[in-house]
Amino acid sequence: MPAKKKSSRRRYSKGASKTVASAMRRKKSGTLRSGKRGKGGKVKSRKQAIAIGLSEARKKGARVPRKSSSKAA
């Protein structure tokens, strides 16, 4: 029986990748802020910067997989 071929479809669109990269650059330069309209504090966490970038990409309409829900143990 032949092995299943894994699909090479991109899960995230190129636009989403660019938005996340932009958020990472803003984090590095210290201008990325959390919260609505940037009222929160500076983002220091790499994970938080990625989450903000993905959120912005979703708002722009880029293809981003759904948020994974935490499963009960």
PDB file of N, CA, C and O in Angstrom:
ATOM      1  N   MET A   1       0.846  -1.182   0.000  1.00  0.00           N
ATOM      2  CA  MET A   1       0.000   0.000   0.000  1.00  0.00           C
ATOM      3  C   MET A   1       0.891   1.245   0.000  1.00  0.00           C
ATOM      4  O   MET A   1       1.753   1.370   0.870  1.00  0.00           O
ATOM      5  N   PRO A   2       0.709   2.169  -0.949  1.00  0.00           N
ATOM      6  CA  PRO A   2       1.573   3.349  -1.015  1.00  0.00           C
ATOM      7  C   PRO A   2       1.268   4.326   0.124  1.00  0.00           C
ATOM      8  O   PRO A   2       0.137   4.439   0.595  1.00  0.00           O
ATOM      9  N   ALA A   3       2.315   5.018   0.540  1.00  0.00           N
ATOM     10  CA  ALA A   3       2.157   6.000   1.612  1.00  0.00           C
ATOM     11  C   ALA A   3       1.340   7.184   1.120  1.00  0.00           C
ATOM     12  O   ALA A   3       1.405   7.560  -0.051  1.00  0.00           O
ATOM     13  N   LYS A   4       0.566   7.768   2.039  1.00  0.00           N
ATOM     14  CA  LYS A   4      -0.255   8.928   1.674  1.00  0.00           C
ATOM     15  C   LYS A   4       0.636  10.122   1.397  1.00  0.00           C
ATOM     16  O   LYS A   4       1.600  10.374   2.119  1.00  0.00           O
ATOM     17  N   LYS A   5       0.309  10.846   0.357  1.00  0.00           N
ATOM     18  CA  LYS A   5       1.072  12.047   0.016  1.00  0.00           C
ATOM     19  C   LYS A   5       0.515  13.222   0.814  1.00  0.00           C
ATOM     20  O   LYS A   5      -0.688  13.482   0.794  1.00  0.00           O
ATOM     21  N   LYS A   6       1.389  13.920   1.506  1.00  0.00           N
ATOM     22  CA  LYS A   6       0.967  15.063   2.315  1.00  0.00           C
ATOM     23  C   LYS A   6       0.744  16.263   1.403  1.00  0.00           C
ATOM     24  O   LYS A   6       1.558  16.540   0.522  1.00  0.00           O
ATOM     25  N   SER A   7      -0.356  16.973   1.616  1.00  0.00           N
ATOM     26  CA  SER A   7      -0.640  18.129   0.770  1.00  0.00           C
ATOM     27  C   SER A   7       0.334  19.259   1.101  1.00  0.00           C
ATOM     28  O   SER A   7       0.679  19.478   2.262  1.00  0.00           O
ATOM     29  N   SER A   8       0.763  19.961   0.076  1.00  0.00           N
ATOM     30  CA  SER A   8       1.730  21.044   0.294  1.00  0.00           C
ATOM     31  C   SER A   8       1.041  22.409   0.246  1.00  0.00           C
ATOM     32  O   SER A   8       1.673  23.418  -0.064  1.00  0.00           O
ATOM     33  N   ARG A   9      -0.255  22.432   0.552  1.00  0.00           N
ATOM     34  CA  ARG A   9      -1.008  23.678   0.537  1.00  0.00           C
ATOM     35  C   ARG A   9      -0.566  24.562   1.706  1.00  0.00           C
ATOM     36  O   ARG A   9      -0.418  24.105   2.839  1.00  0.00           O
ATOM     37  N   ARG A  10      -0.362  25.835   1.391  1.00  0.00           N
ATOM     38  CA  ARG A  10       0.028  26.773   2.450  1.00  0.00           C
ATOM     39  C   ARG A  10      -1.141  26.969   3.406  1.00  0.00           C
ATOM     40  O   ARG A  10      -2.268  27.215   2.975  1.00  0.00           O
ATOM     41  N   ARG A  11      -0.875  26.858   4.696  1.00  0.00           N
ATOM     42  CA  ARG A  11      -1.932  27.062   5.680  1.00  0.00           C
ATOM     43  C   ARG A  11      -2.168  28.549   5.902  1.00  0.00           C
ATOM     44  O   ARG A  11      -3.305  28.986   6.080  1.00  0.00           O
ATOM     45  N   TYR A  12      -1.089  29.321   5.890  1.00  0.00           N
ATOM     46  CA  TYR A  12      -1.196  30.768   6.060  1.00  0.00           C
ATOM     47  C   TYR A  12      -0.882  31.422   4.723  1.00  0.00           C
ATOM     48  O   TYR A  12       0.040  30.997   4.028  1.00  0.00           O
ATOM     49  N   SER A  13      -1.635  32.447   4.357  1.00  0.00           N
ATOM     50  CA  SER A  13      -1.378  33.136   3.095  1.00  0.00           C
ATOM     51  C   SER A  13      -0.103  33.966   3.204  1.00  0.00           C
ATOM     52  O   SER A  13       0.384  34.233   4.303  1.00  0.00           O
ATOM     53  N   LYS A  14       0.431  34.369   2.058  1.00  0.00           N
ATOM     54  CA  LYS A  14       1.639  35.199   2.051  1.00  0.00           C
ATOM     55  C   LYS A  14       1.368  36.537   2.719  1.00  0.00           C
ATOM     56  O   LYS A  14       2.240  37.093   3.387  1.00  0.00           O
ATOM     57  N   GLY A  15       0.165  37.047   2.538  1.00  0.00           N
ATOM     58  CA  GLY A  15      -0.219  38.314   3.174  1.00  0.00           C
ATOM     59  C   GLY A  15      -0.178  38.210   4.684  1.00  0.00           C
ATOM     60  O   GLY A  15       0.239  39.144   5.369  1.00  0.00           O
ATOM     61  N   ALA A  16      -0.619  37.055   5.208  1.00  0.00           N
ATOM     62  CA  ALA A  16      -0.605  36.846   6.656  1.00  0.00           C
ATOM     63  C   ALA A  16       0.837  36.819   7.158  1.00  0.00           C
ATOM     64  O   ALA A  16       1.145  37.373   8.212  1.00  0.00           O
ATOM     65  N   SER A  17       1.720  36.166   6.390  1.00  0.00           N
ATOM     66  CA  SER A  17       3.131  36.090   6.779  1.00  0.00           C
ATOM     67  C   SER A  17       3.756  37.474   6.824  1.00  0.00           C
ATOM     68  O   SER A  17       4.548  37.776   7.716  1.00  0.00           O
ATOM     69  N   LYS A  18       3.395  38.318   5.854  1.00  0.00           N
ATOM     70  CA  LYS A  18       3.937  39.679   5.811  1.00  0.00           C
ATOM     71  C   LYS A  18       3.452  40.501   7.002  1.00  0.00           C
ATOM     72  O   LYS A  18       4.207  41.290   7.571  1.00  0.00           O
ATOM     73  N   THR A  19       2.185  40.310   7.375  1.00  0.00           N
ATOM     74  CA  THR A  19       1.627  41.050   8.506  1.00  0.00           C
ATOM     75  C   THR A  19       2.312  40.648   9.806  1.00  0.00           C
ATOM     76  O   THR A  19       2.600  41.499  10.648  1.00  0.00           O
ATOM     77  N   VAL A  20       2.575  39.347   9.973  1.00  0.00           N
ATOM     78  CA  VAL A  20       3.261  38.871  11.176  1.00  0.00           C
ATOM     79  C   VAL A  20       4.698  39.395  11.197  1.00  0.00           C
ATOM     80  O   VAL A  20       5.199  39.808  12.242  1.00  0.00           O
ATOM     81  N   ALA A  21       5.354  39.375  10.038  1.00  0.00           N
ATOM     82  CA  ALA A  21       6.729  39.885   9.952  1.00  0.00           C
ATOM     83  C   ALA A  21       6.769  41.365  10.332  1.00  0.00           C
ATOM     84  O   ALA A  21       7.695  41.817  11.006  1.00  0.00           O
ATOM     85  N   SER A  22       5.757  42.113   9.893  1.00  0.00           N
ATOM     86  CA  SER A  22       5.672  43.532  10.217  1.00  0.00           C
ATOM     87  C   SER A  22       5.512  43.727  11.724  1.00  0.00           C
ATOM     88  O   SER A  22       6.143  44.605  12.315  1.00  0.00           O
ATOM     89  N   ALA A  23       4.662  42.900  12.342  1.00  0.00           N
ATOM     90  CA  ALA A  23       4.457  42.991  13.786  1.00  0.00           C
ATOM     91  C   ALA A  23       5.743  42.661  14.532  1.00  0.00           C
ATOM     92  O   ALA A  23       6.042  43.281  15.553  1.00  0.00           O
ATOM     93  N   MET A  24       6.507  41.691  14.035  1.00  0.00           N
ATOM     94  CA  MET A  24       7.766  41.320  14.680  1.00  0.00           C
ATOM     95  C   MET A  24       8.775  42.470  14.597  1.00  0.00           C
ATOM     96  O   MET A  24       9.509  42.731  15.551  1.00  0.00           O
ATOM     97  N   ARG A  25       8.805  43.156  13.445  1.00  0.00           N
ATOM     98  CA  ARG A  25       9.708  44.306  13.300  1.00  0.00           C
ATOM     99  C   ARG A  25       9.315  45.426  14.261  1.00  0.00           C
ATOM    100  O   ARG A  25      10.176  46.058  14.874  1.00  0.00           O
ATOM    101  N   ARG A  26       7.991  45.671  14.390  1.00  0.00           N
ATOM    102  CA  ARG A  26       7.516  46.708  15.305  1.00  0.00           C
ATOM    103  C   ARG A  26       7.836  46.350  16.751  1.00  0.00           C
ATOM    104  O   ARG A  26       8.141  47.230  17.556  1.00  0.00           O
ATOM    105  N   LYS A  27       7.768  45.053  17.087  1.00  0.00           N
ATOM    106  CA  LYS A  27       8.127  44.608  18.440  1.00  0.00           C
ATOM    107  C   LYS A  27       9.600  44.876  18.698  1.00  0.00           C
ATOM    108  O   LYS A  27       9.981  45.350  19.768  1.00  0.00           O
ATOM    109  N   LYS A  28      10.424  44.564  17.701  1.00  0.00           N
ATOM    110  CA  LYS A  28      11.867  44.743  17.854  1.00  0.00           C
ATOM    111  C   LYS A  28      12.234  46.219  18.024  1.00  0.00           C
ATOM    112  O   LYS A  28      13.129  46.566  18.794  1.00  0.00           O
ATOM    113  N   SER A  29      11.529  47.070  17.296  1.00  0.00           N
ATOM    114  CA  SER A  29      11.826  48.501  17.406  1.00  0.00           C
ATOM    115  C   SER A  29      11.163  49.139  18.626  1.00  0.00           C
ATOM    116  O   SER A  29      11.456  50.283  18.973  1.00  0.00           O
ATOM    117  N   GLY A  30      10.262  48.387  19.278  1.00  0.00           N
ATOM    118  CA  GLY A  30       9.639  48.876  20.512  1.00  0.00           C
ATOM    119  C   GLY A  30       8.393  49.697  20.306  1.00  0.00           C
ATOM    120  O   GLY A  30       7.967  50.401  21.221  1.00  0.00           O
ATOM    121  N   THR A  31       7.782  49.630  19.114  1.00  0.00           N
ATOM    122  CA  THR A  31       6.578  50.429  18.853  1.00  0.00           C
ATOM    123  C   THR A  31       5.302  49.599  18.868  1.00  0.00           C
ATOM    124  O   THR A  31       4.208  50.157  18.775  1.00  0.00           O
ATOM    125  N   LEU A  32       5.417  48.273  18.985  1.00  0.00           N
ATOM    126  CA  LEU A  32       4.227  47.417  19.010  1.00  0.00           C
ATOM    127  C   LEU A  32       3.598  47.477  20.388  1.00  0.00           C
ATOM    128  O   LEU A  32       4.260  47.252  21.401  1.00  0.00           O
ATOM    129  N   ARG A  33       2.307  47.785  20.411  1.00  0.00           N
ATOM    130  CA  ARG A  33       1.600  47.907  21.675  1.00  0.00           C
ATOM    131  C   ARG A  33       0.373  47.012  21.654  1.00  0.00           C
ATOM    132  O   ARG A  33      -0.179  46.720  20.593  1.00  0.00           O
ATOM    133  N   SER A  34      -0.052  46.577  22.844  1.00  0.00           N
ATOM    134  CA  SER A  34      -1.201  45.690  22.935  1.00  0.00           C
ATOM    135  C   SER A  34      -2.460  46.490  23.244  1.00  0.00           C
ATOM    136  O   SER A  34      -2.394  47.648  23.657  1.00  0.00           O
ATOM    137  N   GLY A  35      -3.590  45.858  23.038  1.00  0.00           N
ATOM    138  CA  GLY A  35      -4.867  46.479  23.367  1.00  0.00           C
ATOM    139  C   GLY A  35      -5.430  47.288  22.225  1.00  0.00           C
ATOM    140  O   GLY A  35      -4.770  47.506  21.209  1.00  0.00           O
ATOM    141  N   LYS A  36      -6.656  47.731  22.404  1.00  0.00           N
ATOM    142  CA  LYS A  36      -7.336  48.501  21.364  1.00  0.00           C
ATOM    143  C   LYS A  36      -6.695  49.871  21.205  1.00  0.00           C
ATOM    144  O   LYS A  36      -6.403  50.551  22.188  1.00  0.00           O
ATOM    145  N   ARG A  37      -6.483  50.259  19.978  1.00  0.00           N
ATOM    146  CA  ARG A  37      -5.917  51.565  19.621  1.00  0.00           C
ATOM    147  C   ARG A  37      -4.594  51.833  20.331  1.00  0.00           C
ATOM    148  O   ARG A  37      -4.233  52.986  20.562  1.00  0.00           O
ATOM    149  N   GLY A  38      -3.866  50.756  20.679  1.00  0.00           N
ATOM    150  CA  GLY A  38      -2.533  50.919  21.263  1.00  0.00           C
ATOM    151  C   GLY A  38      -2.496  51.542  22.639  1.00  0.00           C
ATOM    152  O   GLY A  38      -1.498  52.152  23.022  1.00  0.00           O
ATOM    153  N   LYS A  39      -3.598  51.391  23.398  1.00  0.00           N
ATOM    154  CA  LYS A  39      -3.637  52.002  24.731  1.00  0.00           C
ATOM    155  C   LYS A  39      -2.884  51.171  25.762  1.00  0.00           C
ATOM    156  O   LYS A  39      -2.552  51.666  26.840  1.00  0.00           O
ATOM    157  N   GLY A  40      -2.611  49.904  25.434  1.00  0.00           N
ATOM    158  CA  GLY A  40      -1.913  49.035  26.380  1.00  0.00           C
ATOM    159  C   GLY A  40      -0.423  49.303  26.382  1.00  0.00           C
ATOM    160  O   GLY A  40       0.063  50.241  25.750  1.00  0.00           O
ATOM    161  N   GLY A  41       0.280  48.470  27.099  1.00  0.00           N
ATOM    162  CA  GLY A  41       1.721  48.638  27.218  1.00  0.00           C
ATOM    163  C   GLY A  41       2.482  48.047  26.049  1.00  0.00           C
ATOM    164  O   GLY A  41       1.893  47.471  25.134  1.00  0.00           O
ATOM    165  N   LYS A  42       3.802  48.195  26.088  1.00  0.00           N
ATOM    166  CA  LYS A  42       4.667  47.643  25.055  1.00  0.00           C
ATOM    167  C   LYS A  42       4.609  46.123  25.087  1.00  0.00           C
ATOM    168  O   LYS A  42       4.529  45.515  26.154  1.00  0.00           O
ATOM    169  N   VAL A  43       4.651  45.519  23.908  1.00  0.00           N
ATOM    170  CA  VAL A  43       4.679  44.063  23.819  1.00  0.00           C
ATOM    171  C   VAL A  43       6.124  43.616  23.976  1.00  0.00           C
ATOM    172  O   VAL A  43       7.009  44.098  23.269  1.00  0.00           O
ATOM    173  N   LYS A  44       6.363  42.688  24.908  1.00  0.00           N
ATOM    174  CA  LYS A  44       7.714  42.183  25.131  1.00  0.00           C
ATOM    175  C   LYS A  44       7.843  40.729  24.714  1.00  0.00           C
ATOM    176  O   LYS A  44       8.946  40.244  24.463  1.00  0.00           O
ATOM    177  N   SER A  45       6.721  40.036  24.641  1.00  0.00           N
ATOM    178  CA  SER A  45       6.722  38.607  24.335  1.00  0.00           C
ATOM    179  C   SER A  45       6.671  38.360  22.822  1.00  0.00           C
ATOM    180  O   SER A  45       5.905  39.000  22.101  1.00  0.00           O
ATOM    181  N   ARG A  46       7.499  37.423  22.362  1.00  0.00           N
ATOM    182  CA  ARG A  46       7.521  37.044  20.945  1.00  0.00           C
ATOM    183  C   ARG A  46       6.177  36.421  20.557  1.00  0.00           C
ATOM    184  O   ARG A  46       5.643  36.709  19.486  1.00  0.00           O
ATOM    185  N   LYS A  47       5.635  35.568  21.427  1.00  0.00           N
ATOM    186  CA  LYS A  47       4.354  34.908  21.148  1.00  0.00           C
ATOM    187  C   LYS A  47       3.226  35.924  21.021  1.00  0.00           C
ATOM    188  O   LYS A  47       2.350  35.782  20.168  1.00  0.00           O
ATOM    189  N   GLN A  48       3.249  36.945  21.866  1.00  0.00           N
ATOM    190  CA  GLN A  48       2.204  37.958  21.818  1.00  0.00           C
ATOM    191  C   GLN A  48       2.297  38.758  20.521  1.00  0.00           C
ATOM    192  O   GLN A  48       1.276  39.132  19.944  1.00  0.00           O
ATOM    193  N   ALA A  49       3.523  39.021  20.064  1.00  0.00           N
ATOM    194  CA  ALA A  49       3.715  39.752  18.807  1.00  0.00           C
ATOM    195  C   ALA A  49       3.156  38.947  17.634  1.00  0.00           C
ATOM    196  O   ALA A  49       2.523  39.509  16.740  1.00  0.00           O
ATOM    197  N   ILE A  50       3.389  37.639  17.636  1.00  0.00           N
ATOM    198  CA  ILE A  50       2.859  36.783  16.570  1.00  0.00           C
ATOM    199  C   ILE A  50       1.337  36.778  16.616  1.00  0.00           C
ATOM    200  O   ILE A  50       0.688  36.853  15.573  1.00  0.00           O
ATOM    201  N   ALA A  51       0.762  36.690  17.811  1.00  0.00           N
ATOM    202  CA  ALA A  51      -0.694  36.684  17.964  1.00  0.00           C
ATOM    203  C   ALA A  51      -1.304  37.985  17.447  1.00  0.00           C
ATOM    204  O   ALA A  51      -2.352  37.966  16.803  1.00  0.00           O
ATOM    205  N   ILE A  52      -0.657  39.105  17.724  1.00  0.00           N
ATOM    206  CA  ILE A  52      -1.155  40.403  17.249  1.00  0.00           C
ATOM    207  C   ILE A  52      -1.086  40.458  15.732  1.00  0.00           C
ATOM    208  O   ILE A  52      -2.016  40.934  15.080  1.00  0.00           O
ATOM    209  N   GLY A  53       0.027  39.967  15.163  1.00  0.00           N
ATOM    210  CA  GLY A  53       0.177  39.942  13.709  1.00  0.00           C
ATOM    211  C   GLY A  53      -0.890  39.100  13.040  1.00  0.00           C
ATOM    212  O   GLY A  53      -1.445  39.505  12.018  1.00  0.00           O
ATOM    213  N   LEU A  54      -1.189  37.927  13.600  1.00  0.00           N
ATOM    214  CA  LEU A  54      -2.222  37.059  13.030  1.00  0.00           C
ATOM    215  C   LEU A  54      -3.602  37.697  13.152  1.00  0.00           C
ATOM    216  O   LEU A  54      -4.432  37.576  12.251  1.00  0.00           O
ATOM    217  N   SER A  55      -3.837  38.371  14.263  1.00  0.00           N
ATOM    218  CA  SER A  55      -5.116  39.043  14.465  1.00  0.00           C
ATOM    219  C   SER A  55      -5.309  40.153  13.429  1.00  0.00           C
ATOM    220  O   SER A  55      -6.396  40.310  12.874  1.00  0.00           O
ATOM    221  N   GLU A  56      -4.243  40.921  13.173  1.00  0.00           N
ATOM    222  CA  GLU A  56      -4.312  41.981  12.164  1.00  0.00           C
ATOM    223  C   GLU A  56      -4.546  41.384  10.775  1.00  0.00           C
ATOM    224  O   GLU A  56      -5.288  41.943   9.968  1.00  0.00           O
ATOM    225  N   ALA A  57      -3.905  40.243  10.506  1.00  0.00           N
ATOM    226  CA  ALA A  57      -4.078  39.578   9.210  1.00  0.00           C
ATOM    227  C   ALA A  57      -5.519  39.120   9.026  1.00  0.00           C
ATOM    228  O   ALA A  57      -6.078  39.240   7.936  1.00  0.00           O
ATOM    229  N   ARG A  58      -6.122  38.593  10.096  1.00  0.00           N
ATOM    230  CA  ARG A  58      -7.529  38.165  10.024  1.00  0.00           C
ATOM    231  C   ARG A  58      -8.425  39.347   9.692  1.00  0.00           C
ATOM    232  O   ARG A  58      -9.341  39.233   8.878  1.00  0.00           O
ATOM    233  N   LYS A  59      -8.155  40.490  10.331  1.00  0.00           N
ATOM    234  CA  LYS A  59      -8.969  41.683  10.093  1.00  0.00           C
ATOM    235  C   LYS A  59      -8.854  42.150   8.645  1.00  0.00           C
ATOM    236  O   LYS A  59      -9.819  42.656   8.072  1.00  0.00           O
ATOM    237  N   LYS A  60      -7.653  41.977   8.048  1.00  0.00           N
ATOM    238  CA  LYS A  60      -7.443  42.373   6.650  1.00  0.00           C
ATOM    239  C   LYS A  60      -8.083  41.380   5.683  1.00  0.00           C
ATOM    240  O   LYS A  60      -8.243  41.678   4.499  1.00  0.00           O
ATOM    241  N   GLY A  61      -8.451  40.193   6.190  1.00  0.00           N
ATOM    242  CA  GLY A  61      -9.090  39.186   5.340  1.00  0.00           C
ATOM    243  C   GLY A  61      -8.121  38.168   4.773  1.00  0.00           C
ATOM    244  O   GLY A  61      -8.473  37.441   3.843  1.00  0.00           O
ATOM    245  N   ALA A  62      -6.906  38.094   5.309  1.00  0.00           N
ATOM    246  CA  ALA A  62      -5.930  37.111   4.833  1.00  0.00           C
ATOM    247  C   ALA A  62      -6.334  35.726   5.330  1.00  0.00           C
ATOM    248  O   ALA A  62      -7.053  35.591   6.320  1.00  0.00           O
ATOM    249  N   ARG A  63      -5.857  34.697   4.620  1.00  0.00           N
ATOM    250  CA  ARG A  63      -6.203  33.327   5.016  1.00  0.00           C
ATOM    251  C   ARG A  63      -5.346  32.909   6.206  1.00  0.00           C
ATOM    252  O   ARG A  63      -4.128  32.764   6.100  1.00  0.00           O
ATOM    253  N   VAL A  64      -6.017  32.719   7.346  1.00  0.00           N
ATOM    254  CA  VAL A  64      -5.355  32.311   8.582  1.00  0.00           C
ATOM    255  C   VAL A  64      -6.215  31.208   9.181  1.00  0.00           C
ATOM    256  O   VAL A  64      -7.429  31.379   9.292  1.00  0.00           O
ATOM    257  N   PRO A  65      -5.614  30.063   9.577  1.00  0.00           N
ATOM    258  CA  PRO A  65      -6.429  29.003  10.192  1.00  0.00           C
ATOM    259  C   PRO A  65      -7.129  29.493  11.444  1.00  0.00           C
ATOM    260  O   PRO A  65      -6.697  30.447  12.090  1.00  0.00           O
ATOM    261  N   ARG A  66      -8.224  28.814  11.772  1.00  0.00           N
ATOM    262  CA  ARG A  66      -8.986  29.176  12.967  1.00  0.00           C
ATOM    263  C   ARG A  66      -8.146  29.026  14.214  1.00  0.00           C
ATOM    264  O   ARG A  66      -7.204  28.235  14.253  1.00  0.00           O
ATOM    265  N   LYS A  67      -8.493  29.790  15.232  1.00  0.00           N
ATOM    266  CA  LYS A  67      -7.797  29.691  16.509  1.00  0.00           C
ATOM    267  C   LYS A  67      -8.071  28.315  17.082  1.00  0.00           C
ATOM    268  O   LYS A  67      -9.208  27.845  17.041  1.00  0.00           O
ATOM    269  N   SER A  68      -7.039  27.653  17.622  1.00  0.00           N
ATOM    270  CA  SER A  68      -7.247  26.326  18.203  1.00  0.00           C
ATOM    271  C   SER A  68      -7.802  26.490  19.608  1.00  0.00           C
ATOM    272  O   SER A  68      -7.275  27.257  20.414  1.00  0.00           O
ATOM    273  N   SER A  69      -8.884  25.750  19.891  1.00  0.00           N
ATOM    274  CA  SER A  69      -9.486  25.840  21.221  1.00  0.00           C
ATOM    275  C   SER A  69      -8.799  24.836  22.140  1.00  0.00           C
ATOM    276  O   SER A  69      -8.401  23.757  21.704  1.00  0.00           O
ATOM    277  N   SER A  70      -8.666  25.192  23.396  1.00  0.00           N
ATOM    278  CA  SER A  70      -8.017  24.291  24.344  1.00  0.00           C
ATOM    279  C   SER A  70      -8.965  23.133  24.641  1.00  0.00           C
ATOM    280  O   SER A  70     -10.155  23.326  24.891  1.00  0.00           O
ATOM    281  N   LYS A  71      -8.405  21.932  24.605  1.00  0.00           N
ATOM    282  CA  LYS A  71      -9.217  20.735  24.831  1.00  0.00           C
ATOM    283  C   LYS A  71      -9.186  20.356  26.306  1.00  0.00           C
ATOM    284  O   LYS A  71      -8.150  20.460  26.964  1.00  0.00           O
ATOM    285  N   ALA A  72     -10.322  19.921  26.811  1.00  0.00           N
ATOM    286  CA  ALA A  72     -10.418  19.518  28.221  1.00  0.00           C
ATOM    287  C   ALA A  72      -9.648  18.217  28.441  1.00  0.00           C
ATOM    288  O   ALA A  72      -9.702  17.304  27.617  1.00  0.00           O
ATOM    289  N   ALA A  73      -8.950  18.149  29.533  1.00  0.00           N
ATOM    290  CA  ALA A  73      -8.136  16.960  29.823  1.00  0.00           C
ATOM    291  C   ALA A  73      -8.981  15.802  30.295  1.00  0.00           C
ATOM    292  O   ALA A  73      -8.451  14.727  30.580  1.00  0.00           O
TER     293      ALA A  73
END
